[in-house]
Amino acid sequence: QVQLVESGGGLVQAGGSLRLSCAASGRTFSSYAMGWFRQAPGKEREFVATINRSGSSTAYADSVKGRFTISRDNAKNTEYLQMNSLKPEDTAVYYCAASWRGGRRDYEYNYWGQGTQVTVSS
């Protein structure tokens, strides 16, 4: 069992930056691939980024590629999402998730955080 707690969300102007963190409980954090998803009002939850167990491999949605960076620190049981050049369309609740197998589909993830709101003003 893994419990995930996101932090770092907030209100930022377009072009600004935020760094989200996801703290995981338990001693098996490095056993999971990790991901970030987001859900905007009235829209389905969508994939943002994923990172493998060691942190050596990452993948991104086309909409955030080049602007967002996913990373992890297994010694601290923490995953990060650095978000630069933010746009109003990035406004959403951001969720971190842990997966035994990894992937871009939300059904591939076993554990979820409660979400953190990111609002980008124009």
C-alpha positions as CSV (number, residue, x, y, z in Angstrom):
1,Q,0.0,0.0,0.0
2,V,1.3,3.5,-0.9
3,Q,-0.2,6.8,0.2
4,L,0.5,9.8,-1.9
5,V,0.2,13.5,-0.9
6,E,0.6,16.2,-3.5
7,S,1.7,19.8,-2.7
8,G,2.9,22.9,-4.5
9,G,-0.2,23.9,-6.4
10,G,-1.5,27.5,-6.5
11,L,-2.3,30.5,-8.7
12,V,0.3,31.7,-11.2
13,Q,0.3,34.1,-14.1
14,A,0.8,32.8,-17.6
15,G,4.4,32.3,-18.4
16,G,5.2,31.5,-14.8
17,S,6.4,28.4,-13.1
18,L,5.4,26.0,-10.3
19,R,6.9,22.8,-8.9
20,L,4.6,20.1,-7.7
21,S,5.7,17.5,-5.2
22,C,4.3,14.2,-4.4
23,A,5.4,12.6,-1.1
24,A,4.9,8.8,-0.8
25,S,4.6,6.8,2.4
26,G,6.1,3.4,2.8
27,R,9.5,1.9,2.0
28,T,8.6,0.6,-1.5
29,F,8.5,3.9,-3.4
30,S,11.3,2.8,-5.7
31,S,9.2,-0.3,-6.7
32,Y,6.7,1.9,-8.5
33,A,6.7,3.8,-11.7
34,M,5.2,7.2,-11.0
35,G,3.0,9.5,-13.1
36,W,1.2,12.8,-13.1
37,F,-2.3,13.3,-14.5
38,R,-4.6,16.3,-14.6
39,Q,-8.2,17.0,-14.8
40,A,-9.7,20.3,-15.9
41,P,-13.3,21.3,-15.1
42,G,-15.7,19.4,-17.4
43,K,-13.0,17.4,-19.0
44,E,-11.7,13.9,-18.5
45,R,-8.5,13.2,-16.6
46,E,-5.5,13.2,-18.9
47,F,-2.0,11.9,-18.8
48,V,0.8,14.5,-18.2
49,A,4.0,12.6,-17.6
50,T,5.5,9.4,-16.3
51,I,8.9,8.3,-14.9
52,N,10.2,4.8,-14.4
53,R,11.4,3.2,-11.1
54,S,15.0,4.4,-11.3
55,G,14.2,7.8,-12.9
56,S,16.2,6.9,-16.0
57,S,13.3,7.1,-18.4
58,T,10.5,9.6,-18.8
59,A,7.6,10.3,-21.1
60,Y,5.4,13.3,-21.6
61,A,2.1,14.3,-23.2
62,D,2.7,16.4,-26.3
63,S,0.9,19.3,-24.7
64,V,3.5,19.7,-22.0
65,K,6.7,18.4,-23.7
66,G,9.5,20.9,-23.5
67,R,7.7,22.8,-20.7
68,F,7.3,20.3,-17.9
69,T,9.9,18.0,-16.3
70,I,9.1,15.0,-14.2
71,S,11.7,13.7,-11.7
72,R,12.0,11.6,-8.6
73,D,14.2,11.2,-5.5
74,N,13.9,7.7,-4.3
75,A,15.9,8.5,-1.1
76,K,13.2,11.0,-0.2
77,N,10.2,9.0,-1.5
78,T,9.2,12.0,-3.5
79,E,8.2,12.7,-7.1
80,Y,8.3,16.1,-8.7
81,L,6.7,18.0,-11.6
82,Q,8.5,21.2,-12.6
83,M,6.1,23.2,-14.7
84,N,7.5,26.2,-16.7
85,S,6.0,28.5,-19.3
86,L,2.6,27.8,-17.9
87,K,-0.5,28.5,-20.0
88,P,-4.1,29.1,-19.0
89,E,-5.0,25.7,-20.5
90,D,-2.7,24.1,-17.9
91,T,-5.3,25.0,-15.3
92,A,-6.5,21.7,-13.7
93,V,-6.3,19.6,-10.6
94,Y,-3.0,17.7,-10.8
95,Y,-2.8,14.1,-9.4
96,C,0.2,12.0,-8.8
97,A,-0.1,8.3,-9.1
98,A,1.9,5.1,-8.6
99,S,2.0,2.1,-10.8
100,W,3.4,-1.4,-10.7
101,R,3.8,-1.3,-14.5
102,G,3.8,2.3,-15.6
103,G,2.2,3.7,-18.7
104,R,0.0,6.6,-20.0
105,R,-3.4,5.3,-19.1
106,D,-5.0,6.0,-15.7
107,Y,-6.2,2.4,-15.4
108,E,-2.5,1.3,-15.3
109,Y,-2.0,3.2,-12.0
110,N,-2.7,1.5,-8.7
111,Y,-2.6,4.4,-6.2
112,W,-3.6,8.0,-6.4
113,G,-3.1,11.2,-4.4
114,Q,-5.9,13.6,-3.5
115,G,-4.9,16.2,-6.1
116,T,-3.6,19.8,-6.0
117,Q,-5.2,22.7,-7.8
118,V,-3.1,24.6,-10.4
119,T,-4.6,27.8,-11.8
120,V,-2.9,29.8,-14.5
121,S,-4.3,33.3,-15.1
122,S,-4.0,35.0,-18.4
